[in-house]
Amino acid sequence: MPATPPGRPTRRALLPVLSLTAACLLLVTPATAAPHGTPDAHCAGRTHLRVPGAARRQADCLDELTTAGTVASGHTDPADYAGLTPKDLPTPSGVPGIQIDGYFPDTSTTNTDHGWHHDSQFVIRLPDHWNGGLVVAGTPGNREQYANDKAIADWVLARGYAYAATDKGNTGTAFYRDGRRPGDAIAEWNTRLTQLTRAARAVITQRYHRPPARTLATGLSNGGYLVRWQLEHHPELYDGGVDWEGTLWRTAGPNPLTFLPPALRHYPAYAAGGPAAADAEAALHKAGFPAGSEFLWPYHDQMYWDLTQRIYREELDPGYDGATEAGTPFCASGTSACDADYDYAARPASVHRAVDRIALTGRIGKPLITLQGTLDVLLPISEDSDVYARMVRASGRGSLLRYYRIENGTHTDSLVDAFPDRLRPMVPCHHAAFEALERWITGTGLPPADHTVHRPAGADPATLLTGCPLT
């Protein structure tokens, strides 16, 4: 167990590990790759590459940068991306190049990859056949730097992009121990992504002798939150972004601390059946969990709602349960300091100030495509992307946004394997949105107007895995 950072009280047990789903990308227009035998040949100059600001870096020459090769070579960690994609998602191959692993200076030690016991770890992948683009990703949930390798990295590397990812500066379900003040750990996520974006651009310039021509931010869940925040605060670094079901932090709400407690409070009565079940179901619908998503509630009750509420509440409002660390798992409503009874609106102003430090405004400065599944029951769409789209328009930035609601999409694509006739995978819709943004920022075509992308009636699950027309 890592030492408790100064300024944060010592707390009880380390919570069991559970990965939650979140990243940013950089893109450019295609460019002709340098042929072998030139200074840009396979792995040329890798020992001379430097990552500005890094405390450690290790460069390796690989015959394969996608998971088709990195799993066997030990240059990824399948545990990082487990559960995020459908089992039959194709794995591209044929991408040789350089991989750089390392870390930036940091005081926290939750990330044990490479035996380093050091946070702010990153990975940078530089394909031999470069299209001129750079993709930089923060991770979903509280995962480590390889979490996007299946959902994002494989696909963009196969298209010729360079790729970089950060662990966001803290990992695991006790991430809230990092920092001195409530909100510090999440605030660091934004700082680390900005840091990696700048450093990766410099590495690209060293390797290919010119900087990337365009920059794009993308990511899922907490990674989608990072996209929104970066385009609001550092639009100068990006040409646009794709936000895949990003977490909405809003000081006045909604945010996860407003819709998760009702789920914890009412789901037990719904699951128990009997005369109280109908009222409990109505209360869950009112909290934002959509009608028709009930088949997903048992899984989310066991795997997501309780843990997510407790660890994010601990990060932003540690005083709610006193000296207890992240509350009492699955406590019954009415129990002292139970998260099922948490009332964000009634909490002290200091709690709202902590949320305000990480809150979004909607004031994006570059084009953004947002997509979210209508059956997302970790971050209900009516409490998240629907609201963020209104925030963007209210701030006068509506011309910079396209918003697509993906019918029957849910937060975790691996659930499509369990319910192939009731869900559709989000990953091909992310690919379609990425390609639409490429056309948008290069002036070769405007994305379609905001709309719901319907799941074709009777569609074969295999067909849904290979395409997602946004028109």
C-alpha positions as CSV (number, residue, x, y, z in Angstrom):
1,M,0.0,0.0,0.0
2,P,1.5,3.4,-0.9
3,A,2.2,5.9,1.8
4,T,-0.6,8.4,2.3
5,P,0.3,11.8,0.7
6,P,0.9,14.7,3.2
7,G,-2.3,16.6,3.9
8,R,-4.7,13.7,3.4
9,P,-5.7,11.7,6.5
10,T,-4.7,8.1,6.9
11,R,-7.6,5.9,5.9
12,R,-8.5,2.3,6.3
13,A,-8.3,-0.6,3.7
14,L,-7.4,-0.5,0.1
15,L,-10.5,-1.2,-2.0
16,P,-10.6,-4.2,-4.4
17,V,-9.5,-3.3,-7.9
18,L,-12.2,-2.6,-10.4
19,S,-11.6,-1.0,-13.8
20,L,-14.0,1.7,-14.9
21,T,-14.4,3.0,-18.4
22,A,-12.3,6.9,-20.1
23,A,-8.6,9.8,-23.7
24,C,-7.2,12.1,-26.2
25,L,-6.0,11.9,-29.8
26,L,-4.0,13.8,-32.3
27,L,-4.5,13.5,-36.0
28,V,-3.1,14.8,-39.2
29,T,-3.6,14.6,-42.9
30,P,-1.8,11.6,-44.6
31,A,1.8,12.1,-45.7
32,T,4.1,9.9,-47.6
33,A,6.2,7.6,-45.4
34,A,10.0,7.7,-45.8
35,P,11.4,4.6,-47.5
36,H,13.7,2.2,-45.8
37,G,17.4,3.1,-46.1
38,T,16.8,6.7,-45.3
39,P,17.3,8.3,-41.9
40,D,13.6,7.5,-41.2
41,A,14.0,3.8,-41.8
42,H,12.9,1.1,-39.3
43,C,13.7,2.3,-35.8
44,A,16.3,4.7,-37.0
45,G,17.6,7.0,-34.2
46,R,15.5,5.5,-31.4
47,T,18.3,5.8,-28.9
48,H,18.5,9.6,-29.5
49,L,14.8,10.3,-29.0
50,R,14.1,12.4,-25.9
51,V,10.7,13.0,-24.1
52,P,10.8,16.5,-22.8
53,G,10.2,16.6,-19.0
54,A,10.4,12.8,-18.6
55,A,12.3,11.3,-15.6
56,R,12.6,8.0,-17.4
57,R,12.2,6.6,-20.9
58,Q,12.9,3.3,-22.6
59,A,12.8,3.0,-26.4
60,D,12.4,-0.4,-28.1
61,C,12.3,-1.4,-31.7
62,L,9.2,-3.6,-32.4
63,D,8.1,-5.5,-35.5
64,E,4.5,-4.9,-34.4
65,L,3.0,-1.9,-32.5
66,T,-0.6,-3.2,-32.3
67,T,-1.8,-5.8,-29.8
68,A,-1.3,-8.4,-32.5
69,G,2.4,-8.2,-31.4
70,T,2.7,-6.2,-28.2
71,V,0.8,-8.8,-26.1
72,A,3.5,-11.4,-26.9
73,S,6.4,-9.0,-26.7
74,G,5.3,-7.6,-23.3
75,H,4.7,-4.1,-24.6
76,T,1.1,-3.9,-23.4
77,D,-0.9,-5.2,-20.5
78,P,-4.2,-7.0,-21.5
79,A,-5.5,-6.5,-18.0
80,D,-5.5,-2.7,-18.7
81,Y,-8.1,-3.0,-21.5
82,A,-10.0,-6.1,-20.3
83,G,-13.8,-5.7,-20.6
84,L,-13.8,-2.6,-22.8
85,T,-14.4,-4.1,-26.2
86,P,-16.4,-6.9,-27.8
87,K,-14.6,-10.2,-28.0
88,D,-14.8,-10.4,-31.8
89,L,-13.3,-6.9,-32.4
90,P,-10.8,-7.3,-35.2
91,T,-7.1,-6.8,-34.3
92,P,-5.2,-5.1,-37.1
93,S,-1.5,-5.9,-37.7
94,G,1.5,-4.9,-39.9
95,V,2.6,-1.8,-38.0
96,P,6.4,-1.9,-37.2
97,G,8.0,0.9,-35.3
98,I,9.4,2.3,-32.1
99,Q,7.7,2.1,-28.7
100,I,8.8,4.4,-25.8
101,D,7.8,3.7,-22.3
102,G,8.6,6.0,-19.4
103,Y,7.3,8.4,-16.7
104,F,7.2,12.0,-15.8
105,P,8.2,13.1,-12.3
106,D,5.5,12.4,-9.7
107,T,5.2,11.6,-6.0
108,S,2.4,8.9,-6.2
109,T,3.2,5.2,-6.8
110,T,0.0,3.3,-7.7
111,N,1.1,2.2,-11.2
112,T,3.3,-0.9,-10.9
113,D,3.9,-1.4,-14.6
114,H,7.4,-2.4,-15.5
115,G,8.1,-2.8,-11.8
116,W,8.6,1.0,-11.6
117,H,6.0,1.7,-8.9
118,H,5.7,5.2,-10.3
119,D,2.7,7.2,-11.6
120,S,2.5,9.5,-14.6
121,Q,3.7,6.6,-16.8
122,F,3.2,7.0,-20.6
123,V,3.6,5.0,-23.8
124,I,4.5,6.5,-27.1
125,R,4.3,4.5,-30.4
126,L,6.0,5.7,-33.6
127,P,5.1,3.7,-36.7
128,D,7.6,3.4,-39.5
129,H,4.9,4.3,-42.1
130,W,3.6,7.5,-40.6
131,N,0.6,9.4,-42.0
132,G,1.6,12.6,-40.4
133,G,-0.7,12.3,-37.4
134,L,-0.3,12.0,-33.6
135,V,-2.8,10.4,-31.2
136,V,-2.5,11.2,-27.5
137,A,-4.8,9.4,-25.1
138,G,-5.7,9.6,-21.4
139,T,-7.2,6.4,-20.0
140,P,-10.9,5.6,-19.2
141,G,-11.8,5.0,-15.5
142,N,-8.8,4.5,-13.3
143,R,-6.8,2.3,-15.6
144,E,-3.2,2.5,-16.7
145,Q,-1.6,3.7,-19.9
146,Y,-2.4,0.6,-22.1
147,A,-6.2,0.8,-21.5
148,N,-7.0,2.2,-24.9
149,D,-4.8,-0.3,-26.8
150,K,-7.8,-2.3,-28.2
151,A,-10.5,0.3,-28.5
152,I,-8.3,3.2,-29.9
153,A,-4.6,2.5,-30.4
154,D,-4.8,-0.5,-32.6
155,W,-7.1,1.2,-35.1
156,V,-5.3,4.5,-35.3
157,L,-1.8,2.9,-35.5
158,A,-3.1,0.8,-38.4
159,R,-4.2,4.0,-40.1
160,G,-0.6,5.4,-39.8
161,Y,-0.9,7.6,-36.8
162,A,1.7,7.9,-34.1
163,Y,0.1,7.2,-30.7
164,A,0.8,8.2,-27.0
165,A,-1.1,7.6,-23.8
166,T,-0.8,8.6,-20.2
167,D,-2.1,6.9,-17.0
168,K,-3.3,10.4,-16.0
169,G,-1.1,10.6,-12.9
170,N,-2.9,8.2,-10.6
171,T,-4.5,4.8,-11.0
172,G,-6.7,2.2,-9.2
173,T,-9.7,2.4,-7.0
174,A,-7.8,4.3,-4.3
175,F,-6.8,7.0,-6.7
176,Y,-8.3,9.6,-4.3
177,R,-5.3,9.2,-2.0
178,D,-3.2,11.2,-4.5
179,G,-3.0,14.9,-3.8
180,R,-3.5,17.2,-0.8
181,R,-6.9,18.7,-1.4
182,P,-10.2,17.3,-2.5
183,G,-10.3,17.2,-6.3
184,D,-6.5,17.2,-6.7
185,A,-6.3,13.7,-8.2
186,I,-8.9,14.4,-10.9
187,A,-7.4,17.8,-11.6
188,E,-4.0,16.1,-12.2
189,W,-5.6,14.1,-15.0
190,N,-6.0,17.3,-17.0
191,T,-2.5,18.5,-16.3
192,R,-1.0,15.1,-17.3
193,L,-2.8,15.0,-20.6
194,T,-1.7,18.5,-21.5
195,Q,1.9,17.6,-20.5
196,L,1.9,14.4,-22.7
197,T,0.4,16.3,-25.7
198,R,3.2,18.8,-25.7
199,A,5.9,16.2,-25.1
200,A,4.6,13.8,-27.7
201,R,4.6,16.6,-30.3
202,A,8.3,17.2,-29.6
203,V,9.1,13.5,-29.9
204,I,7.2,13.4,-33.2
205,T,9.4,16.3,-34.5
206,Q,12.6,14.4,-33.5
207,R,11.5,11.2,-35.1
208,Y,10.0,12.5,-38.4
209,H,11.8,15.8,-38.7
210,R,8.5,17.8,-38.7
211,P,5.7,18.4,-36.2
212,P,2.3,16.8,-36.6
213,A,0.1,18.8,-39.0
214,R,-3.2,18.4,-37.1
215,T,-4.1,17.5,-33.6
216,L,-7.2,15.7,-32.4
217,A,-8.4,14.7,-29.0
218,T,-10.5,11.6,-28.3
219,G,-11.3,9.2,-25.6
220,L,-14.0,7.3,-23.7
221,S,-15.6,7.8,-20.3
222,N,-13.1,9.7,-18.1
223,G,-11.1,10.0,-21.3
224,G,-14.1,11.7,-22.9
225,Y,-14.1,14.1,-20.0
226,L,-10.5,14.9,-20.7
227,V,-11.4,15.7,-24.4
228,R,-14.0,18.2,-23.3
229,W,-11.7,19.8,-20.7
230,Q,-8.8,20.1,-23.1
231,L,-10.9,21.7,-25.9
232,E,-12.3,24.2,-23.3
233,H,-8.9,25.1,-21.7
234,H,-6.2,24.3,-24.4
235,P,-7.9,24.7,-27.8
236,E,-4.5,25.9,-29.1
237,L,-3.1,22.3,-28.9
238,Y,-5.9,20.7,-30.9
239,D,-7.8,21.0,-34.1
240,G,-10.8,19.1,-32.8
241,G,-11.9,16.1,-30.7
242,V,-14.2,13.1,-30.4
243,D,-15.8,12.7,-27.0
244,W,-17.0,9.1,-26.4
245,E,-19.4,9.1,-23.5
246,G,-17.3,11.5,-21.4
247,T,-18.1,12.0,-17.7
248,L,-19.9,15.2,-17.0
249,W,-18.6,17.2,-14.0
250,R,-20.9,20.2,-13.4
251,T,-20.8,22.2,-10.2
252,A,-24.6,22.7,-10.0
253,G,-25.2,19.1,-11.2
254,P,-26.0,16.8,-12.8
255,N,-22.8,14.9,-12.1
256,P,-22.1,11.3,-10.9
257,L,-22.7,12.4,-7.2
258,T,-26.3,13.4,-8.1
259,F,-27.5,10.4,-10.0
260,L,-25.6,7.5,-8.5
261,P,-27.0,7.8,-4.9
262,P,-30.6,7.4,-6.1
263,A,-29.5,4.2,-7.9
264,L,-28.0,2.9,-4.6
265,R,-31.1,3.9,-2.6
266,H,-33.8,2.5,-4.8
267,Y,-32.3,-0.5,-6.6
268,P,-32.5,-2.9,-3.7
269,A,-36.3,-2.4,-3.5
270,Y,-36.6,-2.9,-7.2
271,A,-34.6,-6.1,-7.2
272,A,-36.5,-7.5,-4.2
273,G,-39.8,-7.3,-6.1
274,G,-43.1,-6.9,-4.2
275,P,-45.3,-3.9,-3.8
276,A,-42.4,-1.4,-3.5
277,A,-40.7,-2.5,-6.8
278,A,-42.8,-0.3,-9.1
279,D,-42.2,2.9,-7.2
280,A,-38.4,2.0,-7.0
281,E,-38.3,1.5,-10.8
282,A,-40.0,4.8,-11.3
283,A,-37.5,6.5,-9.0
284,L,-34.6,5.0,-11.0
285,H,-36.1,6.3,-14.2
286,K,-36.5,9.7,-12.7
287,A,-32.8,9.7,-11.7
288,G,-31.9,9.2,-15.4
289,F,-31.6,5.5,-15.9
290,P,-33.6,5.0,-19.1
291,A,-36.7,2.8,-19.5
292,G,-35.6,-0.3,-21.4
293,S,-32.2,-0.5,-19.6
294,E,-33.5,-2.6,-16.7
295,F,-31.8,-5.7,-18.0
296,L,-28.4,-4.0,-17.4
297,W,-29.2,-2.8,-13.8
298,P,-28.1,-6.0,-12.0
299,Y,-24.6,-5.9,-13.5
300,H,-24.2,-2.3,-12.8
301,D,-25.5,-2.6,-9.3
302,Q,-22.8,-5.2,-8.5
303,M,-19.9,-3.8,-10.6
304,Y,-20.2,-0.1,-11.0
305,W,-22.8,2.0,-9.1
306,D,-21.7,1.4,-5.5
307,L,-17.9,1.6,-6.1
308,T,-18.0,4.5,-8.5
309,Q,-20.1,6.6,-6.0
310,R,-17.9,5.8,-3.0
311,I,-14.5,6.5,-4.6
312,Y,-15.4,9.6,-6.5
313,R,-17.3,11.0,-3.5
314,E,-14.2,10.3,-1.3
315,E,-12.1,12.2,-3.8
316,L,-14.4,15.3,-3.7
317,D,-16.1,15.0,-0.3
318,P,-13.9,13.0,2.1
319,G,-15.6,14.6,5.1
320,Y,-18.9,12.9,4.4
321,D,-17.9,9.7,6.2
322,G,-15.3,11.1,8.6
323,A,-12.3,8.8,9.0
324,T,-13.8,6.0,7.0
325,E,-12.2,5.4,3.7
326,A,-14.6,5.6,0.8
327,G,-17.7,4.7,2.8
328,T,-19.3,1.3,3.5
329,P,-19.8,-1.0,0.5
330,F,-23.5,-1.8,-0.3
331,C,-24.7,-0.1,2.9
332,A,-28.5,0.1,3.4
333,S,-30.2,3.4,3.2
334,G,-30.6,4.8,6.7
335,T,-27.2,3.5,7.8
336,S,-24.9,6.3,9.2
337,A,-22.9,8.1,6.5
338,C,-24.2,5.7,3.8
339,D,-23.6,6.7,0.2
340,A,-27.1,5.6,-0.7
341,D,-28.3,8.7,1.2
342,Y,-25.7,11.1,-0.1
343,D,-27.3,14.5,-1.0
344,Y,-24.9,16.5,-3.1
345,A,-27.1,19.6,-3.1
346,A,-27.1,19.7,0.7
347,R,-23.3,19.3,1.2
348,P,-21.1,22.3,2.3
349,A,-19.9,24.9,-0.1
350,S,-16.4,23.5,0.1
351,V,-17.6,20.3,-1.6
352,H,-19.1,22.3,-4.5
353,R,-15.8,24.3,-4.8
354,A,-13.9,21.0,-5.1
355,V,-16.2,20.0,-8.0
356,D,-15.9,23.4,-9.5
357,R,-12.1,22.9,-9.8
358,I,-12.7,20.1,-12.3
359,A,-16.0,21.2,-13.7
360,L,-16.8,21.7,-17.4
361,T,-18.3,24.8,-18.9
362,G,-19.2,23.9,-22.5
363,R,-16.9,26.7,-23.8
364,I,-15.1,24.6,-26.3
365,G,-12.7,26.3,-28.7
366,K,-12.4,23.7,-31.5
367,P,-14.7,21.3,-33.3
368,L,-16.1,18.5,-31.1
369,I,-18.1,15.3,-32.0
370,T,-19.8,13.8,-29.0
371,L,-21.4,10.3,-29.0
372,Q,-23.1,8.4,-26.3
373,G,-25.3,5.3,-26.1
374,T,-28.9,5.7,-25.2
375,L,-28.6,2.6,-22.8
376,D,-25.6,3.9,-20.9
377,V,-26.5,3.1,-17.3
378,L,-23.2,4.1,-15.7
379,L,-23.4,7.7,-17.0
380,P,-27.1,8.0,-18.1
381,I,-27.3,10.0,-21.3
382,S,-30.0,12.4,-20.1
383,E,-27.7,13.4,-17.2
384,D,-24.6,13.6,-19.2
385,S,-24.1,14.2,-22.9
386,D,-27.6,15.6,-23.4
387,V,-26.7,18.2,-20.8
388,Y,-23.2,18.9,-22.1
389,A,-24.6,19.5,-25.6
390,R,-27.0,22.1,-24.1
391,M,-24.1,23.7,-22.2
392,V,-22.0,24.0,-25.4
393,R,-24.9,25.6,-27.2
394,A,-25.7,27.9,-24.3
395,S,-22.1,29.1,-24.3
396,G,-22.5,30.2,-28.0
397,R,-20.3,27.4,-29.3
398,G,-23.0,25.3,-30.9
399,S,-21.4,25.6,-34.4
400,L,-18.4,23.7,-33.1
401,L,-20.4,20.7,-31.9
402,R,-22.0,17.6,-33.5
403,Y,-23.8,15.2,-31.1
404,Y,-24.9,11.7,-31.9
405,R,-27.0,9.6,-29.6
406,I,-26.3,5.9,-30.4
407,E,-29.4,3.8,-30.0
408,N,-28.9,0.8,-27.8
409,G,-25.3,1.6,-27.1
410,T,-24.1,1.2,-23.5
411,H,-21.1,2.2,-21.5
412,T,-19.1,-1.0,-21.7
413,D,-18.8,-2.6,-25.1
414,S,-18.0,-6.1,-23.6
415,L,-21.7,-6.3,-22.5
416,V,-22.6,-6.6,-26.2
417,D,-21.3,-10.1,-26.1
418,A,-23.8,-10.9,-23.3
419,F,-26.8,-9.1,-25.0
420,P,-26.1,-9.2,-28.8
421,D,-29.7,-8.8,-29.7
422,R,-30.3,-5.8,-27.3
423,L,-27.2,-3.8,-27.5
424,R,-24.9,-2.4,-30.3
425,P,-21.2,-1.8,-29.9
426,M,-19.9,1.7,-29.6
427,V,-16.4,1.2,-31.0
428,P,-17.4,1.2,-34.7
429,C,-19.4,4.4,-34.0
430,H,-16.3,5.9,-32.5
431,H,-14.4,5.0,-35.7
432,A,-17.1,6.6,-37.8
433,A,-17.1,9.8,-35.7
434,F,-13.3,10.0,-35.9
435,E,-13.4,9.8,-39.7
436,A,-16.2,12.4,-39.7
437,L,-14.0,14.7,-37.7
438,E,-11.1,14.2,-40.0
439,R,-13.2,15.4,-42.9
440,W,-14.6,18.3,-40.9
441,I,-11.2,19.7,-39.9
442,T,-9.6,19.2,-43.3
443,G,-12.5,20.9,-45.1
444,T,-13.5,17.8,-47.1
445,G,-17.0,17.4,-45.7
446,L,-19.2,18.6,-42.8
447,P,-20.5,15.9,-40.4
448,P,-24.3,15.3,-40.4
449,A,-26.4,17.4,-38.1
450,D,-27.1,16.1,-34.5
451,H,-29.4,13.1,-34.5
452,T,-30.0,9.7,-33.0
453,V,-28.2,6.9,-34.9
454,H,-30.7,4.1,-34.9
455,R,-29.9,0.4,-34.5
456,P,-31.1,-1.3,-37.7
457,A,-34.0,-3.6,-37.0
458,G,-33.0,-7.2,-37.1
459,A,-29.3,-6.3,-37.6
460,D,-26.8,-9.1,-37.4
461,P,-24.4,-8.5,-34.4
462,A,-21.4,-9.2,-36.7
463,T,-22.6,-6.5,-39.1
464,L,-22.9,-3.9,-36.3
465,L,-19.3,-4.6,-35.3
466,T,-18.0,-3.6,-38.7
467,G,-19.9,-0.3,-39.3
468,C,-21.9,2.5,-37.9
469,P,-23.1,5.0,-40.5
470,L,-23.7,8.4,-38.9
471,T,-26.0,9.6,-41.7
